[in-house]
Amino acid sequence: MHEDIAKTVEADMESILAERVLASSERERAMKLLTHMMLRLWTRFALESGSRLVLTPSQFTLGTYEGKMNWILNETANFRSMNLIELGAKYRMSHSLVAEIYTLKREESVRLVFALEEEDIKGKPVFVNYLVYENSLAAFGLESALSSIKPALPSWLRTILTKNEDSLWRFCKDTLECVGV
C-alpha cells in the first residue's frame, strides 16, 4: 500500500510544469518549485492518510487549491525572500521534511533534509537533520530533488499512516547522511 501511494506521489510531482513557473530570479524560481512540491506532498498525504500534517508557511499563505492536485501559487507571497518550507507532523516526536535555501561562503544552495526529533535534552527537543538533497542554487533542478526524495517516500508514508516515527528514523539512519543537530 505504501508503495502504491508513493507511485501516486510521483505522478503528482510529474504534473509540476517547471517551465511555466515564472520568477525574477533563480532563488524565487527555486522556492516556487519547492513550494509546488511541498503543496502536492501535503495534499496527497492528507488525502491518502487522513492525517493532519503541518505546512509552514501555511498552505493558505502559499497558494490556492483548485482540485485535482492543482495549486495556484499566491503571487503576493514573497518567494524571493522565503528561506524555508517545512512539512511535518508530531506523533510521539516531531518529524518534518525541510526545503531550504541557504548561503554559505557567498554561494546560495538548496537542500532538503529530514529533521527528526530526538529525546529532550535538558527539557528541550533536539532535532537531527538527515540530508536528502543538496545542490547549488544555480544547478538546482526539481527533477533531481524529486529523485532524491523518492526512496524515502514509503518509509515516510508508513510513519504517517502508523503515527510512529520508527520507520522514517530507520530509513534516515541507514540511508542518509546526518548533517547536524
Residue pairs with C-beta under 8 A, 6 or more apart in sequence:
1 161
2 153
2 154
2 157
2 158
2 161
3 154
5 44
5 48
5 153
5 157
6 150
6 153
6 154
6 157
8 44
8 48
9 40
9 41
9 44
9 153
10 146
10 150
10 153
12 40
12 41
12 43
12 44
12 69
13 37
13 40
13 146
15 40
15 69
15 70
16 33
16 36
16 37
16 40
16 142
18 33
18 142
18 143
21 29
21 32
21 33
21 36
22 29
23 29
23 32
23 79
23 80
24 80
25 80
26 108
26 137
26 138
26 140
27 80
27 101
27 108
27 137
28 79
28 80
30 101
30 110
30 137
30 140
31 79
31 80
31 82
31 85
31 101
32 73
32 79
33 140
33 142
34 85
34 99
34 110
34 142
34 145
35 62
35 63
35 73
35 79
35 85
36 71
36 73
36 142
37 99
37 142
37 145
37 146
38 55
38 62
38 85
38 87
38 97
38 99
39 55
39 59
39 62
39 63
39 65
39 71
40 69
40 71
41 87
41 97
42 53
42 55
42 59
42 87
43 65
43 69
43 71
44 69
45 51
45 53
45 157
45 160
46 52
46 53
48 157
49 157
49 160
49 161
51 89
51 160
51 161
51 163
52 89
53 87
53 88
53 89
53 160
54 86
54 87
54 88
54 89
54 96
55 62
55 85
55 86
55 87
56 84
56 85
56 86
56 87
57 77
57 82
57 85
59 65
61 74
61 77
62 71
62 73
62 74
62 77
62 85
63 71
63 72
63 73
63 74
63 77
64 71
64 72
64 74
65 71
66 72
73 79
82 101
83 100
83 101
83 102
84 98
84 99
84 100
84 101
85 98
85 99
85 100
86 96
86 97
86 98
86 99
86 115
87 96
87 97
88 94
88 95
88 96
88 97
88 115
89 95
89 96
89 160
90 117
91 159
91 163
91 164
91 165
92 164
92 165
93 116
93 117
93 118
93 125
93 165
94 115
94 116
94 117
94 125
94 127
95 114
95 115
95 116
95 117
95 159
95 165
95 168
96 114
96 115
97 112
97 113
97 114
97 115
97 132
97 149
97 156
98 112
98 113
98 114
98 115
98 129
99 110
99 111
99 112
99 145
100 110
100 111
100 113
101 108
101 109
101 110
101 137
102 108
102 109
102 111
103 109
107 136
107 137
108 136
108 137
109 134
109 135
109 136
109 137
110 133
110 134
110 135
110 136
110 137
110 140
110 145
111 131
111 132
111 133
111 134
111 135
112 131
112 132
112 133
112 134
112 145
112 148
112 149
113 129
113 130
113 131
113 132
113 179
114 129
114 130
114 132
114 152
114 156
114 168
114 172
114 176
115 127
115 128
115 129
116 127
116 128
116 129
116 130
116 165
116 168
116 169
116 172
117 125
117 126
117 127
117 165
118 125
118 126
118 127
118 128
119 126
120 126
126 181
127 181
128 178
128 180
128 181
129 178
129 179
129 180
129 181
130 172
130 173
130 176
130 177
130 178
130 179
131 176
131 177
131 178
131 179
132 148
132 149
132 152
132 176
133 144
133 145
133 148
133 149
135 141
135 144
135 145
151 171
151 175
152 168
152 171
152 172
152 175
152 176
155 167
155 168
155 170
155 171
156 167
156 168
156 171
158 167
158 168
159 165
159 166
159 167
159 168
172 178
